Amino acid sequence: MTVTAEQRRAHILDVVRELGTVRVVELAERIGLAAVTVRRDVAALADAGLLHRSHGAVSLPATTTAAPGPAQSHRVIGMLVPTVGSYFDEIIDGARSAANAAGARLVLGISAYESSDDRAQVEQLIDSGVDGLLLTPNWKPGSHPENSMWIGDLRVPVVLVERRAAPDSPFAELESVGSDHRHGVLMALRRLSSLGHDSVLLAAREDSWTAHQVRAGYEEATRLLGLVPQPVVDIRRPGGDMEDVAARIAEAVADGVRAVLVHNDQSAIQLVPLLRARGLRVPDDLALISYDDVFAALAAPPLTAVAPPKRAVGAAALELLLNRLGSGHDLPVHRVELMPELKIRTSCGGAEQ
């Protein structure tokens, strides 16, 4: 069975959490991986603020010594995410900064986009003695989370992060903090419409909650703005089928479409040279906006991108959970949606801001 980078890094965090400070060479021996692979994963985890490196050894980051408030003092908060190394790095960083500022400690679990892993990771967090949980379960809109019924039996408060339970779900009353992705799509299409485009193509992944929200937002935005809707170009295997995606976009351009929204940055960056090989230059022949704004500014040309407020989502979720722990049942249930921002660069044409 192939082990993904997310699974390797989750294992590294588990070992460091168990052993405390450990040399990278010893860590590689303990895990049974090549030292060069472990060093690369450790570097990624350190860049994300999840590990501290010093003189060839690694440890968990130290918490702040700032004086905590009475309601938050010595709280330990568990956080379950589906991956590290991309979108969720900034969410984790926001939650970690808010925890440090409150004198709380954040403990991380990673479920690697496999719903079967959620429960095992959460049980480990519970066993470690957390006071509350920030959860990003592996749900997708339209699917009933029968395999998540155990969430209702958790004995600590829970805040969903970048997830919201359906109204008819058993988890409908769980608190949540997330980005308003549908409005983010509306912002992108409104920008393209203002540049004279009467039709915008969507090329989108379909393997995550955000992807489904982007697709729903596209349907709503085209209707609200009076744009001519186009069939969605599915990105079924990110990184593996981009030639086919580029070919379908080129076909749409041949039919008169001159603008595309791409979810996500990784796919958008891969598409630019593939489109150029087909004679389509961004933004001269095709205006392009990406969704996520994790790597968009590093592209050539720099990509205009919808930027969900990732750090703010993590911080707001952590603060809401601490407030719940301090207020008990006196606090009404919160469902918080934060507005994305449209970062204007050069890939969609028009004036750069």
Secondary structure, DSSP 8 states (H G I E B T S, - for coil): ----HHHHHHHHHHHHHHHSSEEHHHHHHHHTS-HHHHHHHHHHHHHTTS-EEETTEEE------S---TTTTT-EEEEEES-SSSHHHHHHHHHHHHHHHHT-EEEEEE-TT-HHHHHHHHHHHHHTT-SEEEE--S--TTS--GGGGGGGG-SS-EEEES----TTSTTTTSEEEEE-HHHHHHHHHHHHHHTT-SB-EEEEE-SSHHHHHHHHHHHHHHHHHT-B----EEE-STTTSHHHHHHHHHHHHHTT--EEEEE-HHHHHHHHHHHHHTT--TTTT-EEEEES-SSGGGSSS--EEEE--HHHHHHHHHHHHHHHHHHGGGS---EEEE--EEE--STT-S---
